[in-house]
Amino acid sequence: MTSNTTVTATVSGTWTLGDRAVHRIGFGSMRLPQTGPALTPDAVPRDREQALRVLRRAVELGVNHIDTAAFYFSPLRSANELINRALAPYSDDLVIATKVGPARGVDGRWTEHARTPERLRAQVEQNLRQLGRDHLDLVNLRILGTDSVAERFGALAELRREGLIRHLGLSNIHPHQLTEAQAIAPVVCVQNPYGIGAPAEQDELLRLCGDQGIAFVPFYAIAGAGRQDGAGETEAAQVQAVARARGISTAQVRIAWTLHRGPHVLAIPGTGDVAHLEDNIAAGALRLTAEELALLDQAHTG
């Protein structure tokens, strides 16, 4: 599959986020504001028109689930404001998911996580302003550590009752935190780092979400250990073998394997390049054979 393939996100199938049906191939906006590593104070801003083209092309190709955050920004670019500029007024079927908790100062450096109802409300309102909306489709509470999420998730549940948020999710969590949150308000998705080579705990959480009908939304599925720096130079031999045999990229192999992990798994690969975007979406059409899956599972379990 090459970048001129006109495969659309519809071929990946659908899953329901709360009351909203989305295609299983979505788009993550973390890489839009800059070139190179994301979330760094000295990031090189991406060309604005290039970023807008990527967003518009994603929607043209059927993407109706976009992941973002107010802390996705470079010195001159904000992912939320790029989304607003490129896509507003938003179509009725477009789900924009954002996340709260992490915080960066105006200098781009990380600051203390938002842990109080007041700070979480301020982050929700920041997302509303930047996106130009009167409500947020989906807000994920991003967690660091294993401590209680009750107060923070309860604060978001209150904003949901006020109508500022439509649906709630969790990010970077452990199973006991999902149980704790579900006692407070419905959880429609879990966003955790996941992909080939992820630890067994993440497999367990993926299965738990599937059993409960909750969407599992992996991040860093392509980058793996490279995280916000992007995919590294080395790749598992099994992934390379499938890519060579198919004549596709290793990124496409990783996306396809991720989608094969269950019908409730939603991919949100991110890029600032139109050709890479089209390749990522085309990966939703890949149907891996039993032999290919067995080979890739070897890379996964190590």
N, C-alpha and C positions, 0 to 999 in steps of 0.2 A: 504494500500500500504506500503510495507516494503522496506528496502534498497536493497533487492535482485531483485526487480522488474526491468525488462529491458525495461522500457518505454523510448522512446527517445523524444527529443525536437520537433520532427516533428508533434506530436499529438496536440501540442498547437496551430497549425495554423501558418500563416505567415502575415506579414505586411511589407510595403515597406518604408525603410528609404532613402529618396531621390530616387536614382535609384537602391538601393540594397534591395533585399527581405531577411528578417530575420525571424527566428522562434520567436514566441511570448514569449517563455521562453528563457531568456539569462542568463548571469552570471555576477555578480558584484564582483570585485576583492578587495574591501576595506578590507575584513577580511583575505586576504591571507598572508600579511607580518608578522602577529603577531597572538598570541593567546590572548583571552580576548578582552577588549575594544580596538578599533582602534583609530588612530590619536592622541596618547598620547606619550610624549617624552620618557617615561620609559616602553614602550610596550615590552612584551616578544616575541622575534623573533620566528616565526614558523619554524619547521623543514623544510629545503629547499626541500628535496625529497618529503615530504608530499605535499607541495604546488605545486610542479611540477606535481605530480600524479593527483591532483584535476583538474588542467587545462587541462591536456591531456585527462582525463576521460570526462570532459565536452564536448570537441570537438568530442570525440568518440561517445557520446550520442546525437550528432546533434546540439549542441549549436553553433551558428554562429554569436552571438552578445555578445561581451564582453565589459563591462564598466570598465574604469580604470582612473587613474590620477597620475601625477608625485608626488603629495603630499600624496599618499598612500604608506607610508613606515614606517618601524620600524628601530631600530638601526642597524640591519644587512640585512634587506630585503627591496626590492623595488618591488611593484606590477608590474610596467612596465618591469623591468628587468627579473622578473620571467616569465612573459608572453613571452618575447623575447626568453628566454632560452627554455621554454617548447614548444613553437609553431612555431618559425621561422624555415625554411621559411614558411610564412603564406599561407594558402590555399586561392584561389581566392574568395571564398564565405564568408570568415570570415570578419566581420565588427568589428573593434576595435574603440570604442568611448572613448574619453578622455575629460577632462574638464580643463579649465583654470580660473584664477581669484584668488582663495585662494592660500596662500603661507606659507610654513614652512621653518624655518632655518635648518641648518645641525644638530642642537641640537634637532630638532623635535618640537620646539615651534612655534606657529602661529605668523606670521608677517603680515604686512599690505597687503591687497589685491592688486593685479596688476591692475592698473587703467589707465596706459598710453600705447600707442601703442608699445613703446620700451620694456616695461616689459612683455606685452602680447606676443610679438614676441619671447622674450627670453623663456617664458614658452612653447610656441609651439615648439621651437627648442629643448628644454630639452626633451619633449615627443618624438620627432623624434629620438633623440640620444638614449634614453633609449629603445625605442621599435625597433630600428634598421630599420627605414623606411625612405623613401624619401618624403612621404606625409602621412597625417592623414586622416582616413576615415571620421571621424566625431568629431568635437570639440564643446563642450557645454560651453557657457559662464556662469559661476556661479556668481550669484548676491547676494549681501547683501543689503537690504533696498529697497526703492521705487524710487530712483532717476533715472535720465536718463541713458539709456544704449547706446545711439547713438554713442558716441566716441569710446567706447570699442568694440561694435559690428561692427562698421565701420572698426576698425583696423583688426578684424578677417576677415571681408569681403575682405579687401585688400590682406591678406595672402591667401585667397581662390582664388582670381584672379591670384596670383602668382603661384598657383598650389601646395602650401604646405598643403592645407586643401581641402577636397572634399565636405563636407557638414557641415552645421552649425546648432547648436541647442542652447537652453537656459536652465538654471537651477535655481531653487529657485526663480521664478519670480512671478510678478503680471500681470494681463491681459493687462494693459496699456503698459507694457514693451514689451510684445509680439507684440502688434500693432506697437510700435515704431521700433522694430527690423525688422519686415516684410517690412517696407518701405525702408529698406537698402539692405537686401538680403534675399533669401528664408530661412525659418526656417523649418527644417524637424522633429524636436522633441522638447518636453518640458520635462525636468526632474524636478519633484517636490516631496516633501515629501507627501506620500499618502498611505492610507490603511484604514482598519476598524477603525472608530473613527476620521478620518481626518476632519478638519473644512469645513464648507459649501463652503468657497471660493475655496478650492481645487476641490470640485465637479464641481463648475462652470467652472473652468479652464479646467478640464477634458472634459466637454461637449463642451467647446469652441474649443478645439483641435480637437475633433471628427467632429464637424461641418466643420472644415477647412481641414480635411484630414491630420492633423499633429499627429505624434505618441506622446502618453503620456506615459512617462517612470517613474513610481513611484520609489522612494527610501525610505528606512525604512519601506517597506510594511509589513515586518515580525516584525521588532523591535518596530515599533510604537514609543511611547514616550521614549523608551529606546535608540533610535537613535544609535550612534556609540558604545554604551555600549552593545548593543544586547537586545534581548527580555527579559523582566522582568519575575518575578516569577508569577505574577497575569495575568489572562486572562479572558476576558468577558465570562460570563456563556453561552451565545449563541454559541460562538466559541467552547467552551469546549463540548457543547451538540452535535454539528454537528460532531466534531472530534471523540467523543465516539461512536456515532451511525455508523459512517463510518469505525471505526477502523484505523484512520489515525492521524497524528500529527496536532496540532493547526496551525503550520507553513504552512502545506499543505492547510488547510482550508483558511487561509489568502491569500495565493497565488492564489488559485482557485477563491475566491471571487473577487480579484483584476482583474483577467483576464476576469471575467464576466461583468466588468463595461463597456466594449466596445471593438470592434474588433481592435481598434487602440491602445489599452493599451498593453504595453510590460513589462513583469516582468523581473527584474534582481536580483533575490535573490543571496546573497553571502554566502560563507562558506569556511572553510579550511579543511573540512572533506568529504571524498569521499561518505560515506553513506548518509550524509545530502544532498550532491549534488544530488545523485540519487533520494532521496525522493522529493527534490524540483522540479526536472525535471518531475518526475512522477505526480506531482500536475497539470501539464498541461493537463493531460488526464481526470481530474475530471470534471464531468458535474453536477453541483449542481441543485437540484430540485427547483421548484418555492417556495415550503414551506421552504426549507433550505435558499434560498436567502432572503425570507421575514424575517426569524429569524435573519439572519446575518445583514440585513439592520437595524433591531432594535438596534443591538449593535453599528452599524455605527452612527446612528443619536442620540443615547443616550436617 
